[in-house]
Amino acid sequence: MKRLLRLAAVIAAGLLAGGCAMGGATGEKTVLGNQSLEDGDYSAAAVHFQQAVTDGEEPVLANRGLGMAYMGLGQYGDAADAFKEAISEAEEDGKMPETMRDLQMYLASAYYRQGDYEASADICTDLLSEEDGASSDAYFLRGASLLKQNLEEEAQKDFDEAAKLSPTDYSLFLNVYECYDEVNLSGAGYVYLQKALDIRGDTVEDDYHRGRIYYYLGEYEKAQAELTAPVEQKHEESMYLMGQVYLALGDNTHAKNIYDQIRTEYGDSARCCNGLAMCGMAEENYDQALEWIAQGLSMQGNEGKQELYFNEMVCYERKLDFETAKQKAQEYVQNYPSDEEGQKELKFLQSR
């Protein structure tokens, strides 16, 4: 599963992360909602933020958080409504311009995920026309919206502007490529991957990001070469990615070794259990994989558990236990409605 990049994650998580600029929450329900967002428990977050809104607790922060929770649940229309309410409250309270810009970006991202690309682009245009309003996020999101409308030339101009503002942001270039790939124009997007590879940094982080690019391109030997040094330095993200590289190369022994090293260095985690489960799946040892999945799911918190739930569904499917697989798929789609891969799996299983 190469699901390293998703435009949904860029918009629903990356852009929304700027919300901390609005100041820390103090209301009880708002604080609980923020904690649930960090844990990836969007249903609980929505309940907390809705109660915060009902109680009149920090209206801007509560409505913003509610919008984030709805984004995570794939309820983009509701998210847009919450962000619009947050904007209205911010205007009434006379919030600072940067607060308004953040909220407008949240709303634009919700429109994008809702498929209203024109509305998303219009908001970005308004933001970019403001004094000091230029940002790589706004150019990127407008470019993505324009590309969805088949306005390739205009989209490229925006992507290039985003690149000028963030010339060393590997993730930006990867995400631009993803935009082109989604509309079957990966050839045009490849230029941006090359721009990322042309960033001549020599830090551990640079090595890791170049490894990400090569992994994404399916050039696993090159990814392995880039990741060797950071793995030797116990760079956690590089170690996880190297595990995926080994799996892609069919080297399950070294993949298991790297996940064991992660457990020794950083302790047990749901994410590490998922890596070991994938090793079991690669060897068609689905019972062993399910044991690792169960161990990961038994851990506290929600971090790293989405992949475990997805792979649990796949394990039962490959065991030809289609009834259980379908039940797991239904639960998965209910918990992660914005994941298109989960929707595809459920549709396939319903046809069995």
C-alpha positions in Angstrom: 0.0 0.0 0.0 1.8 3.1 -1.3 -0.7 5.5 0.2 1.9 8.1 1.3 0.2 11.0 -0.5 -3.4 12.0 -0.8 -4.7 15.4 -1.8 -7.3 14.9 1.0 -4.6 14.8 3.6 -2.9 17.9 2.2 -6.0 19.9 2.4 -7.9 18.4 5.3 -4.8 18.1 7.5 -1.9 20.2 6.2 -3.8 23.4 5.5 -5.9 23.0 8.6 -2.8 22.7 10.8 -2.4 26.5 10.6 -5.3 26.8 13.0 -3.0 27.0 15.9 -2.2 30.6 14.8 -5.6 31.6 16.2 -4.5 31.0 19.8 -5.0 28.2 22.2 -8.4 27.1 23.3 -9.4 27.2 27.0 -13.0 26.0 26.9 -13.5 22.5 28.2 -15.3 21.0 25.2 -13.1 22.8 22.7 -10.0 21.5 24.4 -11.5 17.9 24.4 -12.4 18.4 20.7 -8.9 19.4 19.8 -7.5 16.4 21.6 -9.8 14.1 19.7 -8.7 15.7 16.5 -5.1 15.0 17.4 -6.0 11.4 18.1 -7.8 11.1 14.8 -11.1 10.4 16.5 -13.3 12.7 14.3 -16.6 11.4 15.6 -15.7 12.2 19.2 -14.3 15.6 18.0 -17.5 16.5 16.3 -19.5 15.7 19.4 -17.3 17.8 21.6 -17.2 20.8 19.2 -20.9 20.7 18.7 -21.4 20.8 22.4 -19.0 23.7 22.6 -21.0 25.5 19.9 -24.2 24.9 21.7 -22.7 26.2 25.0 -21.4 29.3 23.2 -17.8 28.3 24.1 -15.2 30.2 22.1 -17.4 30.4 18.9 -14.6 30.9 16.4 -12.4 28.1 17.7 -15.4 25.8 18.3 -16.8 26.2 14.8 -13.4 25.9 13.2 -12.8 22.7 15.1 -16.2 21.4 14.1 -15.4 22.1 10.5 -12.1 20.1 10.9 -14.0 17.2 12.5 -16.5 17.1 9.6 -13.6 17.2 7.1 -12.2 14.1 8.8 -15.6 12.4 8.6 -15.9 13.3 4.9 -19.0 15.5 5.5 -17.7 18.4 3.4 -21.0 20.3 3.2 -21.3 20.4 7.0 -17.6 21.4 7.2 -18.2 24.3 4.9 -21.2 25.5 7.0 -19.1 25.3 10.2 -16.2 27.2 8.6 -18.6 29.9 7.3 -20.0 30.2 10.8 -16.5 30.6 12.2 -15.8 33.3 9.6 -19.0 35.1 10.6 -18.0 35.0 14.3 -14.5 36.1 13.5 -15.8 39.1 11.6 -18.1 40.1 14.5 -15.3 39.8 17.0 -12.9 41.8 14.8 -10.3 39.1 14.6 -6.9 39.8 13.0 -6.4 39.4 9.2 -4.3 36.3 9.5 -7.2 34.6 11.4 -9.6 35.5 8.6 -7.2 34.2 6.0 -6.8 30.9 7.8 -10.6 30.5 8.1 -11.0 31.3 4.4 -8.5 28.7 3.5 -10.3 26.1 5.5 -13.5 27.0 3.7 -11.8 26.8 0.3 -10.4 23.4 1.2 -13.9 22.2 2.2 -15.3 23.4 -1.1 -12.6 21.6 -2.9 -13.3 18.3 -1.2 -17.0 18.9 -1.9 -16.2 19.1 -5.6 -17.1 22.8 -5.9 -13.8 23.7 -7.5 -15.0 27.1 -8.8 -15.9 28.3 -5.3 -12.6 27.0 -3.9 -10.7 28.9 -6.6 -12.7 32.1 -6.1 -11.8 32.2 -2.4 -8.1 31.6 -3.1 -8.3 34.4 -5.7 -9.7 36.8 -3.1 -7.0 35.8 -0.7 -4.2 36.3 -3.2 -5.5 39.7 -4.2 -5.1 41.0 -0.6 -2.1 42.8 0.6 0.4 40.3 2.0 -2.1 37.6 0.9 0.2 35.6 -1.3 1.0 32.1 0.1 2.1 28.8 -1.4 -1.0 27.1 0.1 -3.4 29.5 -1.7 -1.6 29.2 -5.0 -1.4 25.4 -4.7 -5.1 25.0 -3.8 -6.2 27.4 -6.6 -4.0 25.5 -9.0 -5.5 22.2 -7.9 -9.0 23.7 -8.3 -8.2 25.0 -11.8 -6.7 21.8 -12.9 -9.9 20.0 -11.9 -11.7 22.4 -14.2 -9.3 21.4 -17.1 -7.7 24.9 -17.0 -4.2 23.4 -17.3 -2.3 26.6 -18.3 -3.7 28.6 -15.5 -3.1 25.8 -13.0 0.5 25.5 -14.0 1.0 29.2 -13.4 -0.3 28.8 -9.9 1.8 25.7 -9.2 4.8 27.6 -10.4 4.0 30.6 -8.1 3.6 28.2 -5.2 7.0 26.7 -6.0 8.6 30.1 -6.1 7.3 30.8 -2.6 8.3 27.4 -1.2 11.3 26.3 -3.3 12.6 23.7 -0.8 9.2 22.2 0.2 9.4 18.6 -1.0 5.9 17.8 0.0 4.5 20.7 -2.2 6.2 19.3 -5.3 5.0 15.8 -4.5 1.4 17.1 -4.0 1.5 19.0 -7.3 2.5 15.8 -9.0 -0.4 14.0 -7.3 -2.8 16.7 -8.6 -1.7 16.0 -12.2 -1.7 12.2 -11.6 -5.3 12.4 -10.4 -6.4 13.9 -13.8 -4.2 11.5 -15.8 -1.5 14.1 -16.6 1.3 12.5 -14.7 3.8 13.5 -17.5 3.2 17.2 -16.8 3.5 16.6 -13.1 6.8 14.8 -13.4 8.5 18.1 -13.9 7.6 19.0 -10.3 9.1 15.8 -9.0 12.3 16.7 -10.8 12.2 20.1 -9.1 12.0 18.3 -5.8 15.0 16.1 -6.7 16.9 19.2 -7.6 16.8 20.5 -4.1 20.4 19.9 -3.2 20.1 19.6 0.6 22.4 17.2 2.4 20.6 16.8 5.8 18.9 13.6 7.0 15.6 15.2 6.2 16.7 15.8 2.6 17.8 12.2 2.2 14.4 11.1 3.6 12.4 13.3 1.3 14.4 12.2 -1.8 13.7 8.6 -0.7 10.0 9.4 -0.6 10.1 10.7 -4.1 11.9 7.7 -5.5 9.5 5.4 -3.6 6.6 7.2 -5.0 8.0 6.8 -8.5 8.5 3.1 -7.9 12.3 3.4 -8.2 12.9 1.4 -5.1 16.7 0.8 -5.4 17.2 4.6 -5.6 14.9 5.1 -2.6 16.9 2.5 -0.7 20.2 4.3 -1.5 18.8 7.6 -0.3 17.5 6.1 2.9 20.5 4.1 4.0 22.3 7.0 5.8 19.3 8.3 7.7 18.3 4.7 8.7 21.8 4.2 10.1 21.2 7.4 12.1 17.9 5.9 13.4 15.8 8.5 11.7 12.3 7.2 12.5 10.4 8.2 9.4 13.2 6.9 7.2 13.2 3.6 9.0 9.4 3.2 8.4 9.8 4.1 4.7 12.7 1.7 4.4 10.4 -1.0 5.6 8.0 -0.2 2.8 10.9 -0.1 0.3 12.0 -3.6 1.4 8.4 -4.9 1.1 8.2 -3.4 -2.4 11.5 -5.2 -3.3 10.1 -8.5 -2.0 12.8 -8.5 0.7 10.5 -9.5 3.6 13.4 -10.6 5.9 15.0 -7.1 5.9 11.5 -5.5 6.2 10.8 -7.5 9.4 14.3 -6.6 10.7 13.7 -2.9 10.2 10.4 -3.0 12.0 12.0 -4.9 14.8 14.7 -2.2 15.0 12.0 0.4 15.2 10.3 -1.4 18.1 13.7 -1.6 19.9 14.5 2.0 19.3 11.1 3.7 19.7 8.9 1.1 21.4 5.8 -0.8 20.2 3.2 1.2 18.3 0.2 0.5 16.1 2.1 1.8 13.1 4.9 -0.7 13.8 2.4 -3.5 14.2 1.0 -2.6 10.8 4.4 -2.9 9.2 4.9 -6.4 10.7 1.3 -7.3 9.6 2.2 -6.2 6.0 5.2 -8.5 6.2 2.9 -11.4 7.1 0.5 -10.5 4.3 3.4 -10.4 1.8 4.2 -14.0 2.9 0.5 -14.9 2.6 0.6 -15.7 6.3 -2.7 -13.9 7.0 -3.3 -15.5 10.4 0.0 -14.1 11.6 -0.8 -10.7 10.0 -4.1 -10.7 11.9 -2.3 -11.3 15.2 -0.2 -8.2 14.6 -3.2 -6.3 13.6 -5.1 -7.3 16.8 -2.0 -6.3 18.9 -1.9 -2.9 17.2 -5.6 -2.3 17.6 -5.4 -3.1 21.3 -3.1 -0.2 21.9 -4.4 3.1 23.3 -5.3 6.0 21.0 -6.2 6.1 17.4 -2.9 7.0 15.8 -1.8 4.5 13.1 -5.0 2.5 13.4 -6.6 3.4 10.0 -4.1 1.3 8.1 -4.6 -1.6 10.6 -8.3 -1.6 10.0 -7.8 -1.4 6.2 -5.3 -4.3 6.3 -7.6 -6.3 8.6 -10.3 -6.1 5.9 -7.8 -7.1 3.2 -6.6 -10.1 5.2 -10.1 -11.6 5.5 -10.7 -11.0 1.8 -7.5 -12.9 1.0 -8.5 -15.7 3.4 -11.6 -15.9 1.2 -13.7 -15.1 4.3 -15.8 -12.6 2.3 -18.6 -12.3 4.8 -16.2 -11.1 7.5 -14.3 -9.0 5.0 -17.5 -7.3 4.0 -18.4 -6.6 7.6 -15.0 -5.1 8.2 -15.3 -3.0 5.1 -18.6 -1.6 6.2 -17.2 -0.7 9.5 -14.1 0.9 7.8 -16.2 3.0 5.5 -18.4 4.1 8.4 -15.3 5.2 10.3 -13.3 6.6 7.4 -15.9 7.8 4.8 -13.5 10.0 2.9 -11.1 7.2 2.0 -11.8 6.2 -1.6 -9.8 3.0 -1.4 -12.1 1.8 1.4 -15.2 2.6 -0.7 -13.7 0.6 -3.6 -13.1 -2.4 -1.4 -16.6 -2.3 0.0 -18.1 -2.1 -3.5 -15.9 -5.1 -4.6 -16.9 -7.2 -1.6 -20.6 -6.4 -2.1 -20.3 -8.0 -5.5 -18.9 -11.3 -4.2 
